[in-house]
Amino acid sequence: MSTTALTSTVQVLGAPGDRHDEILIPAALEFIGRLDAAFAGRRFELLAERRRRAERLASGTPLDFSRATPAVRAAPDWRVAPPAPGLVDRRVEITGPPERRMTVNALNSGAQVWMADFEDAMSPTWDNIVRGQLNLLDAIERRIDCTTPEGKAYRLGDDLATIMVRPRGWHLTEKHLVIDGRPVPASLVDFGLYFFHCAQRQIDAGSGPYFYLPKLENHYEARLWNDVFVLAQELLGIPRGTVRATVLIETITAAFEMEEILHELREHSAGLNAGRWDYLFSLIKNFAHRPDFVLPDRAKVTMTAPFLRAYTELLVRTCHKRGAHAIGGMAAQVPSRDAQANEAALAKVRLDKEREAEDGFDGSWVAHPGLVPVCNDVFDGVLGERPHQIERTRDDVHVTAADLVAVRRTAGPPTPEGIRANIAVALRYFDAWLRGSGAVALYGLMEDAATAEIARCQIWQWIRHGLVERDTVVELLDDEIAALGAEYPWARVDEVRAIFERTAMARDLPAFFTPDAYARNLVHRSAVQS
């Protein structure tokens, strides 16, 4: 691939903040500009294809494995790259936004990997984005130690988790960085700033630039990421194949192209992850118009549901067939000070992780440091001294296209409690997100944007199919807005209500709540453009 000449300058429109100039240096902005020049056009075309495919699914076109790629799936001999340094043993991975204290706690947590999340667990305010990059740089340079005003000290230990970074998805833009008045793709901003500042530093430290890739819908989007990696390595003189990336299989369409996605990224692949909450959101969203795809209360749709079992077992089989890690889904419980409640929460986590380990996963996700020991204990019991169980190929698994969308045995109407819970959770998440927090503890669980997406899509679907009256939703919305305002007098209730009405009660179902809410509520450009 030839390097693309930079014809336009990246403008910073975001308000300047403390130490922003350490990240937004001219060379880093030029690097992002080169990535944008090479790939922004392809990204635009792929997003247009997403919209066309969504329309076909809404009109009743069935999903199936690709007829264009049977040779990739049938070929017996290709494998992904061997695990990179720091990614051999991944039995526990902790996730969270790169806030300063979270960064220290996650790196010290005892997990093998920390996924620093610029996506669903981060509210994409401009300061959050730049400060997150600063925190990663400071962590790698071991200068992130800090003490709170209350006197609590946060210090890095000696045995730290391997860092993987999740940039925002292809569907999002960064409106505080523009080229010729056009916002830069957010994926390239998050990837580009981290890669420019930290890739060589990580290599020098014996690790590498490692990533999690969210929201991919097909192997063409994986190919785009692979080409980004190739060019980025070329531009900075880093050997090709140094980058590693795990793809989150968190869209229903990607579930039908797992092997193809691994194949596109094979020299840069670090396996697949079962991003189960976004996966559930994707299924609801894509089939929201279909009465035979109506699911009951979110809490009733567990990972033992047949269509979710098919998805996770196929993921393990696919990964191990190609020599790749298969990483399980999130345990979102927040440890409680109530001993009885805490015991019940940890029992649920243990049961979930036992199922994953027994199914063949090589590791799994937790959202809180307090869950690391139980997850570690479960995988220790299955793996022993082995770093993974990739050799367990799960040849007994046979999943059809129909299995992946077999929701009939799980389908059912909502309960009044489930309707209210979805409204309450969505509103509280929207409010926290507007105030700059993307990972929010709600009712004993650490929630991110996927929770709000599921909640508002279910409300839309239930209204659409007459399972709840619109007037009932309005009444519950009034009640929960009032409760939110009473509980948090500083809540931005008018903006929260508007987001809910636009994304859960409009005639058409928006694909995501984040792009519009970001543009309306989180974009604050400096009066002076630099």
MIBA-515407 format. One line per 8 residues: their letters; for each residue x, y, z of C-alpha. Coordinates in steps of 0.25 Angstrom, whole numbers. Layout:
N
A> X/Y/Z | ...
This chain:
530
MSTTALTS> 0/0/0 | 5/14/-3 | 5/25/7 | -5/35/4 | -1/49/3 | -7/59/12 | -14/70/5 | -22/77/16
TVQVLGAP> -19/80/31 | -26/75/43 | -33/86/50 | -35/85/65 | -48/91/69 | -49/86/83 | -47/95/94 | -33/94/100
GDRHDEIL> -30/87/113 | -19/84/123 | -8/76/116 | -16/75/103 | -4/80/95 | 4/68/99 | -6/59/91 | -10/68/80
IPAALEFI> 4/71/75 | 5/74/60 | 12/61/56 | 0/53/63 | -10/61/55 | -3/59/42 | -3/44/45 | -18/45/47
GRLDAAFA> -19/53/34 | -12/42/26 | -21/31/31 | -33/40/28 | -28/43/14 | -26/28/12 | -39/22/18 | -50/32/20
GRRFELLA> -56/30/7 | -56/14/9 | -63/16/22 | -74/25/16 | -77/14/6 | -77/3/16 | -87/11/25 | -96/13/13
ERRRRAER> -96/-2/11 | -99/-4/25 | -112/4/23 | -116/-3/11 | -114/-17/18 | -122/-12/30 | -133/-8/20 | -133/-22/14
LASGTPLD> -134/-29/27 | -145/-20/31 | -153/-24/18 | -151/-39/22 | -138/-43/14 | -133/-55/22 | -119/-55/28 | -110/-67/23
FSRATPAV> -95/-70/23 | -88/-63/11 | -89/-70/-3 | -77/-62/-7 | -67/-68/3 | -69/-83/4 | -55/-85/0 | -50/-77/13
RAAPDWRV> -59/-85/22 | -55/-98/15 | -40/-96/14 | -34/-105/25 | -20/-99/26 | -20/-84/29 | -18/-79/43 | -17/-66/50
APPAPGLV> -4/-60/55 | 1/-67/68 | -2/-59/81 | 7/-47/83 | 14/-44/96 | 5/-41/107 | -7/-47/100 | -4/-62/102
DRRVEITG> -11/-64/115 | -24/-56/115 | -33/-63/125 | -38/-50/132 | -40/-37/124 | -45/-25/132 | -51/-13/124 | -54/1/126
PPERRMTV> -52/15/122 | -37/21/123 | -41/30/134 | -29/33/143 | -33/25/155 | -39/14/147 | -26/13/139 | -18/10/152
NALNSGAQ> -29/1/158 | -30/-7/145 | -15/-9/143 | -13/-14/157 | -26/-22/157 | -19/-36/155 | -26/-37/142 | -17/-42/130
VWMADFED> -23/-31/121 | -29/-17/122 | -38/-12/111 | -37/3/111 | -50/7/106 | -52/19/97 | -66/13/92 | -78/9/100
AMSPTWDN> -72/11/114 | -68/26/111 | -76/38/109 | -69/44/97 | -67/58/102 | -55/65/96 | -48/66/109 | -51/51/112
IVRGQLNL> -45/47/99 | -32/55/100 | -30/52/115 | -32/37/113 | -21/37/103 | -12/45/113 | -15/35/124 | -11/23/115
LDAIERRI> 2/31/112 | 4/34/126 | 2/19/130 | 12/14/120 | 22/24/125 | 18/20/139 | 15/35/143 | 0/33/146
DCTTPEGK> 1/31/161 | -8/41/168 | -15/44/181 | -29/49/183 | -33/62/191 | -38/52/201 | -24/46/203 | -26/33/196
AYRLGDDL> -14/29/188 | -14/22/174 | 0/15/171 | 4/6/160 | 9/-8/165 | 19/-17/158 | 10/-27/151 | 1/-20/142
ATIMVRPR> -9/-24/132 | -7/-23/117 | -13/-11/111 | -23/-13/99 | -30/-1/94 | -45/0/88 | -47/11/79 | -60/16/75
GWHLTEKH> -68/9/64 | -68/13/49 | -82/19/51 | -77/31/59 | -69/44/56 | -61/53/64 | -66/67/62 | -55/74/70
LVIDGRPV> -45/70/59 | -49/74/45 | -42/73/31 | -48/84/21 | -60/85/30 | -63/70/31 | -61/63/44 | -51/52/45
PASLVDFG> -56/37/47 | -55/35/62 | -49/21/60 | -37/27/53 | -36/38/64 | -36/28/76 | -27/18/69 | -18/29/62
LYFFHCAQ> -15/36/75 | -12/24/83 | -3/17/72 | 5/30/69 | 8/33/84 | 9/19/90 | 11/8/79 | 27/9/80
RQIDAGSG> 27/11/95 | 19/-2/97 | 28/-10/88 | 40/-4/95 | 33/-9/108 | 32/-23/103 | 17/-22/99 | 11/-16/87
PYFYLPKL> -1/-7/81 | -13/-16/83 | -27/-13/80 | -42/-17/82 | -50/-14/70 | -65/-11/72 | -78/-12/64 | -73/-18/52
ENHYEARL> -84/-23/43 | -76/-31/32 | -62/-35/27 | -61/-23/18 | -61/-15/31 | -50/-24/36 | -42/-22/24 | -43/-7/25
WNDVFVLA> -37/-8/39 | -26/-18/34 | -22/-7/24 | -22/3/34 | -12/-5/42 | -3/-8/30 | -2/7/27 | 0/12/41
QELLGIPR> 11/2/43 | 17/6/30 | 16/21/33 | 23/20/47 | 33/9/43 | 27/-2/51 | 28/-16/46 | 16/-21/39
GTVRATVL> 8/-31/48 | 12/-24/61 | -2/-19/63 | -12/-29/69 | -27/-27/70 | -38/-35/76 | -52/-33/69 | -64/-32/77
IETITAAF> -75/-41/70 | -86/-32/75 | -95/-30/63 | -104/-41/57 | -98/-39/43 | -84/-41/48 | -88/-55/54 | -90/-60/40
EMEEILHE> -76/-56/36 | -67/-60/48 | -57/-68/39 | -57/-57/29 | -54/-47/39 | -42/-55/45 | -37/-57/31 | -37/-43/27
LREHSAGL> -29/-39/40 | -21/-52/41 | -7/-46/42 | -12/-36/52 | -23/-44/59 | -24/-47/74 | -37/-54/73 | -52/-51/75
NAGRWDYL> -60/-47/87 | -74/-50/90 | -80/-36/92 | -93/-41/97 | -101/-29/101 | -98/-21/88 | -101/-34/81 | -115/-35/87
FSLIKNFA> -117/-20/84 | -113/-23/69 | -123/-34/68 | -134/-26/74 | -131/-14/65 | -130/-22/52 | -143/-29/54 | -151/-19/62
HRPDFVLP> -161/-18/51 | -163/-33/52 | -174/-38/62 | -167/-52/62 | -155/-46/68 | -161/-39/80 | -153/-42/93 | -158/-42/107
DRAKVTMT> -152/-33/118 | -137/-32/117 | -134/-39/130 | -141/-51/125 | -132/-53/112 | -120/-60/118 | -108/-67/111 | -115/-80/112
APFLRAYT> -125/-76/102 | -124/-85/89 | -120/-74/80 | -109/-68/89 | -104/-82/92 | -103/-84/77 | -95/-71/75 | -85/-74/87
ELLVRTCH> -82/-88/83 | -80/-84/68 | -70/-74/73 | -62/-83/81 | -62/-94/70 | -58/-83/59 | -47/-77/68 | -41/-90/72
KRGAHAIG> -42/-96/58 | -33/-84/53 | -23/-84/65 | -29/-71/71 | -34/-68/85 | -49/-68/89 | -52/-58/100 | -65/-58/107
GMAAQVPS> -75/-48/111 | -76/-37/122 | -79/-40/136 | -85/-26/140 | -89/-29/155 | -84/-18/164 | -79/-24/178 | -89/-19/189
RDAQANEA> -86/-16/204 | -98/-25/207 | -92/-38/210 | -104/-46/205 | -106/-38/193 | -91/-39/190 | -91/-54/191 | -103/-55/182
ALAKVRLD> -96/-46/171 | -83/-54/172 | -91/-67/171 | -97/-62/158 | -83/-58/152 | -77/-72/156 | -89/-79/149 | -87/-70/137
KEREAEDG> -72/-72/136 | -73/-87/139 | -82/-88/126 | -72/-81/118 | -60/-88/123 | -67/-102/121 | -71/-97/107 | -57/-95/103
FDGSWVAH> -55/-80/104 | -40/-76/107 | -44/-65/116 | -55/-55/120 | -58/-40/123 | -62/-34/136 | -66/-19/139 | -61/-18/153
PGLVPVCN> -47/-22/160 | -55/-29/171 | -60/-39/161 | -46/-43/156 | -43/-53/167 | -56/-61/164 | -53/-61/149 | -39/-65/151
DVFDGVLG> -42/-76/160 | -52/-82/150 | -43/-82/138 | -31/-87/147 | -40/-99/150 | -42/-102/135 | -28/-97/130 | -19/-101/141
ERPHQIER> -5/-97/137 | -9/-96/122 | -10/-82/117 | -23/-85/108 | -30/-96/102 | -29/-93/88 | -26/-108/85 | -40/-111/89
TRDDVHVT> -46/-109/75 | -61/-112/78 | -63/-121/66 | -76/-125/72 | -82/-112/70 | -91/-110/58 | -99/-97/56 | -108/-94/45
AADLVAVR> -113/-80/40 | -126/-83/46 | -120/-86/60 | -114/-72/61 | -128/-66/59 | -136/-76/66 | -143/-67/76 | -156/-73/76
RTAGPPTP> -153/-82/89 | -149/-69/96 | -159/-59/91 | -170/-54/99 | -178/-41/104 | -172/-31/114 | -176/-30/128 | -181/-16/134
EGIRANIA> -168/-17/143 | -159/-19/131 | -165/-8/123 | -163/2/135 | -149/-4/137 | -145/-1/123 | -150/13/124 | -143/16/137
VALRYFDA> -130/10/133 | -129/17/119 | -133/31/126 | -122/29/137 | -112/25/127 | -115/36/117 | -113/46/129 | -100/40/133
WLRGSGAV> -95/40/119 | -99/55/117 | -91/58/130 | -79/51/124 | -80/37/130 | -81/25/121 | -79/14/131 | -90/15/141
ALYGLMED> -94/7/153 | -109/4/152 | -117/-5/161 | -105/-14/164 | -99/-14/150 | -88/-6/143 | -96/-2/131 | -90/4/118
AATAEIAR> -97/9/105 | -101/-5/101 | -111/-5/113 | -118/8/109 | -118/3/94 | -125/-10/98 | -135/-3/107 | -139/8/97
CQIWQWIR> -140/-2/85 | -149/-11/93 | -158/0/97 | -159/4/82 | -162/-11/78 | -173/-13/89 | -180/0/85 | -179/-4/70
HGLVERDT> -185/-18/72 | -196/-13/82 | -190/-20/94 | -190/-7/102 | -199/6/99 | -192/18/95 | -200/26/106 | -195/16/117
VVELLDDE> -180/19/113 | -183/34/114 | -189/32/128 | -177/23/132 | -167/33/125 | -174/45/133 | -172/37/146 | -158/33/144
IAALGAEY> -153/47/139 | -159/52/152 | -152/41/160 | -139/44/153 | -140/59/156 | -144/57/171 | -132/47/173 | -122/56/165
PWARVDEV> -126/71/165 | -115/74/155 | -120/64/145 | -122/69/131 | -136/64/131 | -141/72/118 | -129/67/110 | -131/53/115
RAIFERTA> -146/53/112 | -143/58/98 | -133/47/95 | -143/36/100 | -154/42/92 | -145/43/79 | -139/29/80 | -150/20/87
MARDLPAF> -163/27/83 | -161/33/69 | -168/27/57 | -154/21/52 | -144/14/60 | -131/21/60 | -119/11/59 | -112/17/71
FTPDAYAR> -115/27/81 | -101/32/82 | -98/40/68 | -110/49/70 | -109/51/85 | -94/54/83 | -96/64/72 | -107/72/80
NLVHRSAV> -102/71/94 | -87/68/95 | -80/76/84 | -75/89/89 | -65/95/80 | -55/106/84 | -58/120/79 | -44/121/74
QS> -40/110/64 | -26/105/65
